Amino acid sequence: MTKIKNTRSIRYLLLFVTLLAAFMTAMPAVSWAAPGVSVAVSPTEMVWHSNVWLDVSITQISSNDVVQLSLFLDVNEDGIIDGGDVGLCEFNIQDGVTNGLGSVVMPADTDVVVGQIQTKISYHGLTDESGLMHGVGSYLWRVTNTNDGTAATDAFAITQQVTSIAIQGQVIDYIWSNAVAGAYISLEPVFDHTGFLPGTWTDTNGMFCIYLPSNFSSNDVMGVSAMPMGYFVAMSGPNDEPLAGYMFTNALQQGTNVLA
């Protein structure tokens, strides 16, 4: 048996072990987990009247995995899906499974690569029913792998063209006068209109700004209406006061028209 007679060496050894333990304790935790699902959309931005496909690429999944693809309005534009954001649509897509009905507007895996999903979302058909998808605002496409629970998001935006006439205002609730975030704002034409008019969303303070299309005059629009999620919507109150709409027939001017 070898005996250590040098007590100074023992002290140095103990000191080294103590310093090593302190260093290991101070080191930040490092995750070695395998990367989760990933998503990328293209284009990442389009004008409200675009009539195109949105390409979605989902990677870092396993063969036959089922993913949930969801669209959220990013109300506070922080790039994170949180409590105030509005869910708009949701699809389940399985790796390697095509659309058996043959409909191109139903999202499905369109490639043959195992462990990867390529799909398309239709931004075609500018009708009143498609308005929410074309509303001016910031969005987040989120994909969740139902197999392992991992999720990822990619930002997407709908923009509007700046024209000579804008309408700006705030949406508040009738009872408490609180600002209403995430309400959909649409233009109300004077006469029946074929197709789709631009719409937008209120921000966290209930504020909105929408521009009239360049081919519209101030006499073509008589008002705006608001459709907030989770609210009972009525166009007028018991005394005929406007609740979910604001009428201003023939009152629009060049520049920004502020509704008060």
C-alpha positions as CSV (number, residue, x, y, z in Angstrom):
1,M,0.0,0.0,0.0
2,T,1.3,3.4,-0.9
3,K,1.1,6.0,1.8
4,I,0.9,9.7,1.1
5,K,3.2,11.5,3.5
6,N,3.1,14.9,2.0
7,T,0.1,16.7,3.7
8,R,0.7,19.8,1.5
9,S,-0.1,17.6,-1.6
10,I,-3.3,16.4,0.2
11,R,-4.4,20.0,0.9
12,Y,-3.7,21.0,-2.8
13,L,-5.7,18.0,-4.0
14,L,-8.7,18.8,-1.7
15,L,-8.6,22.4,-2.9
16,F,-8.6,21.3,-6.5
17,V,-11.6,19.0,-6.0
18,T,-13.4,21.8,-4.1
19,L,-12.8,24.3,-7.0
20,L,-13.8,21.8,-9.6
21,A,-17.1,21.1,-7.7
22,A,-17.8,24.8,-7.5
23,F,-17.1,25.3,-11.2
24,M,-19.4,22.4,-12.2
25,T,-22.2,23.9,-9.9
26,A,-21.9,27.3,-11.6
27,M,-22.0,26.0,-15.1
28,P,-25.4,26.5,-16.8
29,A,-27.5,23.5,-17.6
30,V,-27.1,22.4,-21.2
31,S,-29.8,20.5,-23.0
32,W,-28.7,17.7,-25.3
33,A,-32.2,16.8,-26.5
34,A,-32.8,16.1,-30.2
35,P,-34.2,19.1,-32.1
36,G,-38.0,19.2,-32.4
37,V,-40.2,20.0,-35.3
38,S,-39.5,23.0,-37.5
39,V,-41.8,25.1,-39.8
40,A,-41.1,27.7,-42.5
41,V,-43.7,29.5,-44.7
42,S,-43.2,31.3,-48.0
43,P,-43.9,34.0,-48.7
44,T,-43.7,35.5,-45.2
45,E,-45.6,38.6,-46.3
46,M,-48.3,39.5,-48.8
47,V,-50.7,42.3,-49.6
48,W,-54.3,41.8,-48.6
49,H,-55.7,41.4,-52.1
50,S,-53.1,38.7,-53.0
51,N,-54.6,35.6,-54.7
52,V,-51.8,33.0,-54.2
53,W,-50.7,29.9,-52.4
54,L,-48.8,29.9,-49.1
55,D,-46.1,27.2,-49.2
56,V,-45.5,25.5,-45.8
57,S,-42.4,23.3,-45.1
58,I,-42.4,21.1,-42.0
59,T,-39.2,19.2,-41.2
60,Q,-37.5,17.4,-38.3
61,I,-40.3,14.8,-37.9
62,S,-40.4,11.1,-38.2
63,S,-42.1,8.9,-40.7
64,N,-45.9,8.9,-40.5
65,D,-45.9,11.6,-37.8
66,V,-49.1,13.7,-37.5
67,V,-48.7,17.4,-37.1
68,Q,-51.3,20.1,-36.2
69,L,-50.9,23.3,-38.3
70,S,-52.6,26.3,-36.7
71,L,-52.9,30.0,-37.7
72,F,-52.9,32.7,-34.9
73,L,-53.4,36.4,-35.1
74,D,-50.4,37.9,-33.2
75,V,-52.3,40.7,-31.6
76,N,-49.4,42.3,-29.7
77,E,-46.9,41.5,-32.4
78,D,-44.4,40.0,-30.0
79,G,-43.7,36.9,-32.1
80,I,-45.0,34.6,-29.4
81,I,-48.4,32.9,-29.1
82,D,-49.9,34.1,-25.8
83,G,-53.2,34.5,-24.1
84,G,-54.3,37.5,-26.1
85,D,-53.7,36.0,-29.5
86,V,-56.6,34.8,-31.7
87,G,-56.8,31.3,-33.2
88,L,-58.2,31.4,-36.7
89,C,-57.8,28.0,-38.3
90,E,-56.3,24.5,-37.7
91,F,-55.4,21.4,-39.8
92,N,-54.1,18.0,-39.1
93,I,-51.6,16.7,-41.6
94,Q,-49.8,13.3,-41.6
95,D,-46.4,12.7,-43.2
96,G,-46.7,10.7,-46.4
97,V,-50.5,10.9,-46.6
98,T,-52.0,12.8,-49.5
99,N,-55.4,14.2,-49.9
100,G,-57.6,11.3,-51.0
101,L,-60.4,13.5,-52.2
102,G,-58.1,15.2,-54.7
103,S,-59.0,18.7,-53.6
104,V,-56.1,21.1,-53.8
105,V,-57.5,23.5,-51.2
106,M,-57.4,20.8,-48.4
107,P,-53.9,20.8,-46.8
108,A,-52.0,17.5,-47.1
109,D,-48.5,16.2,-47.6
110,T,-47.6,16.9,-51.3
111,D,-44.1,15.5,-51.4
112,V,-42.6,11.9,-51.3
113,V,-39.8,12.6,-48.8
114,V,-40.1,10.6,-45.5
115,G,-39.9,12.7,-42.4
116,Q,-40.9,15.9,-44.2
117,I,-44.2,17.6,-45.0
118,Q,-44.7,20.0,-47.9
119,T,-48.1,21.5,-48.1
120,K,-50.0,24.6,-49.4
121,I,-52.6,26.9,-47.9
122,S,-55.0,28.6,-50.3
123,Y,-55.1,32.4,-50.2
124,H,-57.4,32.4,-53.2
125,G,-60.9,33.5,-53.5
126,L,-61.3,37.1,-52.3
127,T,-64.8,36.8,-50.8
128,D,-66.4,37.9,-47.6
129,E,-66.0,34.4,-46.2
130,S,-62.2,34.5,-46.8
131,G,-61.9,38.0,-45.2
132,L,-60.3,36.8,-41.9
133,M,-57.5,35.1,-43.7
134,H,-56.8,38.3,-45.6
135,G,-57.1,40.8,-42.7
136,V,-54.2,43.2,-42.4
137,G,-52.1,42.2,-39.4
138,S,-49.3,40.0,-38.0
139,Y,-49.8,36.3,-37.7
140,L,-48.0,33.2,-36.5
141,W,-48.2,29.8,-38.2
142,R,-47.6,27.1,-35.5
143,V,-46.9,23.4,-36.1
144,T,-47.2,20.9,-33.3
145,N,-46.0,17.3,-33.6
146,T,-48.7,15.3,-32.0
147,N,-46.2,12.4,-31.5
148,D,-43.6,14.1,-29.3
149,G,-45.4,17.4,-28.4
150,T,-42.7,19.7,-29.8
151,A,-43.8,22.9,-31.5
152,A,-42.4,25.6,-33.7
153,T,-43.8,28.9,-35.2
154,D,-43.0,31.1,-38.2
155,A,-44.1,34.7,-38.6
156,F,-46.4,35.8,-41.4
157,A,-48.0,39.2,-42.3
158,I,-50.7,40.7,-44.4
159,T,-50.1,44.3,-45.4
160,Q,-52.1,47.1,-47.0
161,Q,-51.2,49.8,-49.5
162,V,-51.1,53.3,-48.2
163,T,-53.6,55.5,-50.1
164,S,-55.0,59.0,-49.8
165,I,-57.9,58.1,-47.5
166,A,-57.6,56.3,-44.2
167,I,-60.0,55.5,-41.4
168,Q,-58.7,55.3,-37.8
169,G,-60.6,54.5,-34.7
170,Q,-60.9,52.4,-31.5
171,V,-63.2,49.5,-30.6
172,I,-64.5,49.5,-27.0
173,D,-67.1,47.3,-25.3
174,Y,-70.5,48.7,-24.7
175,I,-70.8,48.0,-20.9
176,W,-67.4,48.8,-19.5
177,S,-65.8,51.0,-22.2
178,N,-62.8,48.7,-22.2
179,A,-60.6,48.6,-25.3
180,V,-61.3,45.4,-27.4
181,A,-58.2,43.8,-28.8
182,G,-58.3,41.4,-31.8
183,A,-61.5,42.6,-33.3
184,Y,-61.9,42.3,-37.0
185,I,-62.6,45.6,-38.8
186,S,-64.3,45.6,-42.2
187,L,-65.4,48.3,-44.6
188,E,-69.2,48.7,-45.2
189,P,-69.8,49.8,-48.9
190,V,-72.7,52.0,-49.8
191,F,-73.9,49.6,-52.5
192,D,-73.7,45.9,-52.9
193,H,-70.1,45.1,-53.7
194,T,-68.8,42.0,-55.6
195,G,-65.7,40.5,-54.1
196,F,-63.8,41.3,-51.0
197,L,-62.9,44.6,-49.3
198,P,-59.9,45.1,-47.1
199,G,-60.1,44.4,-43.4
200,T,-57.8,44.7,-40.5
201,W,-57.5,43.9,-36.8
202,T,-57.5,46.0,-33.6
203,D,-54.3,46.1,-31.6
204,T,-53.9,45.6,-27.8
205,N,-55.4,49.1,-27.3
206,G,-58.4,48.4,-29.6
207,M,-57.0,50.8,-32.2
208,F,-57.1,50.2,-36.0
209,C,-56.2,52.0,-39.2
210,I,-57.5,50.9,-42.6
211,Y,-56.9,52.5,-46.0
212,L,-59.5,52.6,-48.7
213,P,-58.4,50.9,-51.9
214,S,-57.1,53.3,-54.6
215,N,-60.1,52.5,-56.8
216,F,-62.6,53.6,-54.1
217,S,-63.8,57.1,-53.5
218,S,-65.0,58.6,-50.2
219,N,-68.5,58.2,-51.4
220,D,-68.2,54.4,-51.9
221,V,-68.0,53.5,-48.2
222,M,-70.6,54.4,-45.7
223,G,-69.0,53.0,-42.5
224,V,-67.0,50.3,-40.8
225,S,-68.1,47.3,-38.7
226,A,-66.3,45.4,-35.9
227,M,-66.5,41.7,-35.2
228,P,-64.7,40.9,-31.9
229,M,-64.1,37.3,-30.9
230,G,-66.1,36.1,-27.9
231,Y,-68.6,39.1,-27.9
232,F,-72.3,39.3,-28.6
233,V,-72.4,41.6,-31.7
234,A,-75.3,44.0,-32.3
235,M,-75.2,46.8,-34.8
236,S,-77.2,49.2,-32.7
237,G,-78.2,49.7,-29.0
238,P,-81.7,50.3,-27.5
239,N,-81.4,54.0,-28.4
240,D,-80.2,53.3,-32.0
241,E,-76.6,54.2,-30.9
242,P,-74.0,52.3,-33.0
243,L,-72.5,49.3,-31.2
244,A,-70.7,47.1,-33.7
245,G,-70.5,49.7,-36.4
246,Y,-69.8,53.3,-37.2
247,M,-71.7,55.1,-39.9
248,F,-70.2,58.1,-41.7
249,T,-72.0,58.3,-45.1
250,N,-70.4,60.9,-47.3
251,A,-68.3,62.2,-44.4
252,L,-64.9,60.9,-45.4
253,Q,-62.1,63.4,-46.3
254,Q,-58.7,63.1,-47.8
255,G,-56.1,62.0,-45.3
256,T,-56.8,60.2,-42.0
257,N,-60.4,60.2,-40.8
258,V,-60.4,59.7,-37.0
259,L,-63.6,58.1,-35.6
260,A,-64.5,59.4,-32.2
